[in-house]
């Protein structure tokens, strides 16, 4: 198992755990995880996927909030994933700019 897959597992675990437990500095953790993933582990052919993922999760994370009993948990999970994806998208954008400049 390579580091990229381990990081993806950590991202998913953080988003799931955040729905059930208050994680101190969750926003900072999400930003670091997303930036590291976006800059180091997103291949060039997957960049558009990350950008689209950030937009979709950012706009629709609360869509499942109305489901009784589990809606709040799902909203929190997808909101955390959206934050991580947004930070990853920023990393992808910065990497793309640096590649064009260099």
N, C-alpha and C positions, 0 to 999 in steps of 0.2 A: 504494500500500500504506500503510495507516494504522499508527499506533504500536502499537495493540493486536495487530495481526497480527505485527508485528516482534517484540514482546515474546513472543508465543506461539512463534514460531520460535526465539527465544533460549532459551526454557524447554525446548523439545524438544532443541535442540542440547546444552544443558548436561546434560540427563539422559542422552543418548546418549554424549557424551564422557566423562562420569563413570564409565561402565562400563569404559572402556579406559585412562583416564589419571587419576591422583590429582590432584584439583583442590584447591588450598589454600583453606581457608575455605569449603568446599562448603556446609556447614550455614548459614552466614551468607548466602551467595549465594542459596541456596534460599529462605531466609526473606524476604530483600529482594524477590526476584523474585515470590514468592507474594503478599506483602502489597501490592506495587504493583499487581499484576494484580487482586487481589481488591478493592482499594479503588477503583481508577481505571477499570478496564476491564470489569468484570462487570456486565452490564445486569441490571435487576431481574427480568426473566423467566428469567434463567440462574442465579440465585443457588442455587436448590435443586440444580441440576446440580453446581455446585462443591462443595456440602456433601456430596452423595452420592459424588462422585468422591473426595473426601478420605477418606471412610469406607471405600470399596471398595478403594482403592489401599493404604490403611494396613493393612487386614486381609489382603489377598490378594497382596501384592507378592512374597512368596516362593513362591507356588504353582508357579511354573515352574522353580524351582531344581533339580529332579530331572532335567531334560533334559540329557543328556550334551553336553559341549562349550559349549553356549550358555546353559545355565540360570543360571550365575552372572552372566553379563552382563545377561540379562533381569531377574534379581532386582535388580541394582544400578540398572538404568534405571528400573524401576517403583518402587523404593524412593525414588529421588531425585524422581521425579514425585509420589509420595505426599507427600513432605516439602513440595514446592512447593504442592501442592493443599491441604495442611493449613494452610499459612501463608495461602494465598488464602482458605480458609474462615474463618480468623480475621479477615481483612480484611473479608470480606463480612458477618460477624457484627457487627463494630465499626461498619461503615457502616450496617447496619440499625438498630442501637441508636441511633446518632447521628441518623438520620432520624426515628426515633420520638420522641426527646427534643426535637428542634428543632421 
